[in-house]
Amino acid sequence: MTAPHTVTAPPVGGPSLPQERRLVTSIPGPRSQELLDRKAAAVSAGVGHTAPIHAVAAGGGVVVDADGNSLIDLGSGIAVTSVGNAHPAIVAAVQEQVAAFTHTCFMVSPYDSYVSVAEALNRLTPGDHAKKSALFNSGAEAVENAIKIARKHTGRQAVVAFDHAYHGRTNLTMALTAKNMPYKSGFGPFAAEVYRAPLSYPFRDGLSGAEAAARAITLIEKQVGAENLAAVIIEPIQGEGGFIVPADGFLPALVDWCRANGVVFIADEVQSGFARTGAMFASEIFGIVPDLVTTAKGIAGGLPLAAVTGRAEMMDATHTGGLGGTYGGNPIACAAALAAIDAFENDGLVERAREIGEVLFSRLTALQQTDPRIGDVRGHGAMIAAEFVDPATGAPDAALTAAVAKAAIAEGVIVLTCGTYGNVIRFLPPLSIGDDLLHEGLDVVAAALARH
């Protein structure tokens, strides 16, 4: 018989947590190590983790573990807790909804909050055309349904995604995703009629936006054919691929080509949406209006929710019952989303993302001036990355990247790596983080880099 596990009440989360980096033990501490041992015994080895801690509370710009360590959070649970963990308005909205009802299935008996979230998305996403939305559970599920909608609307089957793309872990979204390890290796065969085009990657290709778009469009026309193409899907700023920002003019040229050829243009804003880039949606930065937009992550302050929002005639092309899912638009997640959207709109978070971006960009570019191993600093708002390279050859340096990230976490700063080559550290702090914590976190990363 398994011995009962003793649980101590965690500290109160949210903004009430002391906003400090505090190391009481080494990381992992003994209580965190106990959980990691239990994880190894009980959880599939396929489920990894970045920070070796046992989280018990989070809020503002910190995550607290079971050993009393307080870590600076520069990851936001992969851009999910953008409004701040345990945001008081979200907590209150969730508590109220839980007390009313936890589930009915919107496809069985609809409720107000689902419709209200759809109305908000229709209003906030780029473009003033008539829009409709459908709600789902995860970013991958939203992407998969966007492809379904595009295929139904056009009567075509082919889909083009781009180099370095990440769109999810389902079978179809793995086909759209470019990176083999850890996302695709050994999991095929993948969905058919998915093609890949070259992305604009200014640091590595040296092309203008117009040149990169012409290269991609030529490949699409010659290898796929516009008459066969249902959709082009792209992250306006790539996430897992390395926070790659395309050259000016690349995305508008793709949108124009799609419009001229009856191809649905899908913007995957799962990671870049909801104030993360200093605009409500990254598409706005590039002056594009997508036909369909997929959202998730930051939409509901930590609860699982995702959406497809798009042109009403496209969203209505699918037969009744063709879209949905048992948990899609769960009422608790919808309540959280409405509170989060209110915070994004009324708490100055778009502006705060820009302020955070100025700090990140200035600190990292200053560091780049003295350390040529930082090959590139890029991004917008609170979505900034540093790409690490061999200064002699420009080749990606994944080993250095991993070492710096590991050392930063050991010193109490949560950072995330990304990139096709594994050589990028991405900075995704919650928009609730204070400047002092942000600077301290960057100090720790800089010191870790200096030691390696």
N, C-alpha and C positions, 0 to 999 in steps of 0.2 A: 504494500500500500504506500502511496506517495505521501510524504510528510506535508502537512499544510504549509503554505507559503505565507510568511508574515508580510503584511502590507502596511506601511506607514503612510498616513495622510500626506499628500504632496503639499508643497507651498501653494498659496493662491497664485493663479496665473494671471495673464493679462497685464495691463499697464501697472498694476500694483507691485509687480516684482521689482526688486532693486535692480537698477540698470547698471550693472557692473560685470566686468570679467573677474571671476573669482575661482582660483584653483585650490581646493581643499586637499585633494589627493592627486596622484598621477591619473592620467586618462588611458585606459579605463580604471576607475576605482573599484574596490572590492564588490560593491553592490551591483555596479554595472557589469562587472565580469560575471557575476552570478547569473544575471539575465542573459548575457551572451552565451554562457554555457547551456542554459535552458533552451535558448534559441537553436543552438547547434543540434540539440537532441530532439527538438520538437518541430522545427520549421524546415521546409525544403531547403537544401543547399543552394538551390537556384535563386533564392531570395537573399540578396546581399545587403550590405549596409555601408554607409560612408563613415559616420562618426561612431566609434565604439563606446556608446553611452547608453544609459537607461533613462530616457527622458521622463520627467515627472511634472514639469510645468514649463510654460513659455509665455512670453509677452514682451511688447516693446521691441527691443533688439537682442533679447537673450533667450537661451534655452537652459533650463536647470536640470541636472541629473540627480539620480538617487543618492549619490555620494555628497551632494551639496555643492558640486561644481557649477558655476554659472558661465556658460560659453556665449561669446558674441556670435550672433546668427547672421551670416552673410549668404544664406541660401534660401531662406523662407520656405523650406520644404519643397524646393524646386519651383519657386515663384508662385506658391499657393497662398501663403499667409501674407499677402501684400499689404492688407489693411492692418496687420499686426495680429499676433496670435491671441485667441480668446478676447477679441474685441468686444467691449461691453455691450454694444448694440446688437451684435450677432448673438452673444450669449443670451440676452434677454429675448430676442426674437425666437431663438431655438427653444428656449424653455417654455415660452407661451405656446408655440406650435405643438411641442411634445405633449403638453397637457390637454390640447384640443383633440388631435388625432395624429398618429404616426404614419398612416398609409391608408389609401383607399384604392390605389392605382388610378391614375388620371384617365386611362382608357376605359375604366369601369364607371367611376363617378367623379367628374371633374371638380376642381376647386379653384378658388380665386388666385392663390399665390402663383400657380403655374402660369396663368394668363397674365398676371402682373409682371412676372419676369419676362415673358415673351414681349409684352408691350415695351418694357424698358429696353430690351435688346434691339427691338425694331427702331426705337428712337435713337439709340446711342451709336449703333454701328454706322460706318461711313455711307453716305449717299442719302438723298432725300426722296428716293423712289419708294413705292409701296413695298413693304416687307412683311414677312411672316417668319416665325421661329418654331422649332421643335426642340424639346429638351431630352437629354440623355444622361449617362452616368460618368463618362470619362472622355478625355480628349480623343482617344482612339475610336471610341464609339461614335463621337461626333464626326470625325473624319470619314469613317466607313459609311455613315448615313449621308454625308455630303456627296460622296461618290455615287451612291444609289440614286440620289435626287438628280444629279447631273446626267447620269445615264438614262433615267426615265424621261427627263425633259428633252434631251437631244435625240434619243433613239440610237445613240452610238455607244461604243463599248470602251475604246482605248482611253487611257489616262496617262498623263505625263507628270512625273515628279522630277526632282532635281538632285544633282550631286550633293552630298553631305546632309540630305534631308533626314529628319526624324518625324514620323507621323503616328507611331504607336506600336503595340505589340500583338495585335490580333493578326490573323493570317493576311488579310488584305493590307493592313497598315504596315506589316513587316515587309510586304512587297514594295510599298511606297518608300519605306525607310532605306537609306543607303548603307548604313554602317553594319558590317557583318557581326563583329563581336562587341557586346554580348547579345545583340538583339536578334540575330537571324541564324547564327551558326547551328546547323543540324536540325532546324525546325521546318525545312521545306518539305514538299514543293509549295511554292507560293502562288497566290492568285495570278491568273493570266491577264493579258492585255494591259500590263503596266510597263511603261517605258521611262527611260531616264535621260534628262538633258543636262548640259553643263551649266553650272551656276556662275553668276558674276562673283568673283572672289578677288577683290582688288589687290590684296596683299600678295597673292600668289599668281594671278594671271596677268596683271598689269593692263587689263583692257578697260576702255571706257564703257559706260553703261550701254551705249548704242552698239558698240562692237560686240560686247558679250551677248546682248539680246539677239543681234543678227546671227551670231554663231548658234545660239540655242534654237532660234526659229528655223534656220536652215536645216538643222538636224531633225527637228520635228516634222518639217514638211517632207523631207526626203525619206525618213525612216518610219514615220507613222502615217502621215497624210492627214490634213485638216479634216477631210471628209469622214475620217474614221474616229476622230478625237472628240470624246465627251467633255473632258475637263483637263485643265492645267491646275495643279495644286502646288502652292509654295508658301513657305514661311517668310513673311516680309523681312524679318530678321531671324536667321536660323537659331534654333535653340541648342539642342544636343550636338548639332553639327559644328558648333564653335562660335556662336554669336556673330556669324558672318553677315556683314552689312553690304548689300549689293551696291554697285556704283550707281550714281545718279543717272536716271533715265532708263535703267534696266527694267524695272517693274512696269513703268508706264508703257514702254514699248511692248511688253508681253500682253498687257491688258488691251492695248489697241489692236494687236494681232488677233487676240481671242474674240474681241467684238466683231472684227471684220470677217471672221470665219465661223461665227456661231458656236464658239467653244466657251464653256462655262469656266470662269476664272474663280478659283477657290483660294482664299487667303486663310491659311492655318495660323490663327492668332492665339492658340492654346497657351503658349508661354509668353508671348509678347503683348497680350491684351490686358485691358483694365489698368490703365495708368502706368504700367510697368516701364514703358519707354519714354515717359514724359508727355505722352499723348494718350488719349483714352484707348486708341488702337494704333498699332505701328503703321498700318496702311495710310493713316493721315499724314505721317511724316513724309511719305513718298508721293503724296497727292493722288493716290489711286482709290477707286471705288470698286471693290470686289463684287462679283455676282452672289457668292456665298461666303460666309465667314464662319469658321469653327472656333468655339471658345470653350474654356474649361479652367483648370488651375485657379487663378485668382478670383473667379466669378463668385465664390460662395464662402470665402474666408476659411477654408479648410474642410468643408463638407463636399461630398462627391456630387458634382453637377457639371453638365456640359450642354452645349447648344449648337445647333446650326441655324443661322439667320441669313435670309437672303431674299432675292426678288420674289415677290408674291406669286408671280406666274410660274416660277420654277418650283417654289415650295409646294404649290398646289398641283404640280404635275403628277405626283404620286397618288395612286388610288387609296381610298380610305382603308385604314388598317395596315398600309404598307410601311408606316413609320411608327415607332413606339418602343415599348419594353416595360416589363413589370415595374421597375423602380425608376424609370425615366421621369425626371421632374418631381422627385420625392418631395412631399410638402415641407419636411424639415429643412432640406437643402434649399428649397425655394425661399423659405422664410429667411434663411441665412443670406441668400443671394440678394434679396431686396434690401437687407440691412447693409450689406457690403457695397452695393451699388450706390446707396444713399451716401455712404462714407466717401466713396470715390468722387462723387459729384460735389459734395458739400463740405468736406473736411480738408480741402486744399491738397489732396494727394497727388494730383497731376503735377502741380507746381513743386510739391515735395520731391517727386521723382526726378524732376529736372535739377533741383538743388543737390540731391544725392549724386546724380550723374556728374555734376560739375566737380564735386569732391573726388569721386572715383577717377574721373578722367585726368584731372590735374595731378593727383598723387601718382597715378600709374605712369603717366607720360613723363613726369619728373624722374621717376625711378628708371624708366627706359633710357633716359639720357645718360645715366651712369652705368647701366647694365645692358650690354648689347644682346644678352640672352632673351630679353623681351623684344621679340621681333615686331609685334603689332599690339596696339591698344585700340579697341573699337567698341562701338555700341551706342546706345542712346538711353538717356534717363538712367534709371536704376537697373539697367541691363547692360553691363559693361564687362569686357573680357580682356585678358592678356594672353597672347600666344607666345609660347616659349620655343626657342629655336637654338640650333647650333650657330653661334655667331659667324663662324667661318663659312659655312655652307648654306645656311638658311633652312636646313633640314629640321623637321619637327623633333622636339626633345621631350618625349613622353616621360622618360625616367626623371628628369628634373621636375617636371610638372607634378608628378605623383609624390616626389620627395617633399616638395614645398607644401603641397596640400596636407600631407600626413603630418609634417612638422607643425603647421599652423593649428591643426586640430589638437595635437598634443599640448599646445600652449593655450588652448581654450578659444579657438576661433574656427567656426564651421565654414569651410569653403568647399565648393563643388568643382570638379573637373568636367571637361567635355571635349568635343572635337573629334572628327573622324580619325585623327592621328593621336588622340589622347594627350594633346600638348597645350590645352587651353584651360586656364582657371577662369570661371565665370563668377561674377559678383552680382548677387540677387538679394540684397538686403531687404527686409520688410520696410515699407515706407514709413513705419512708425519709429524707426531707429533714430537715435539722437546723433548729432555730429560728433560728440566726444567719443561715443562707442565706435562710430564708423572710422574715425581717425585711428583709434587704438587698434581696431581690427586690422587696418592696413599697415600699421606699425609692425604688428606681429607677422604679417605676411612678408613684409619687406625684410625683417630680421631673419625669417626662415630662408628667404632667397639668398641673403648674404652668407648664411652658413653653408650653403650648398654650392 
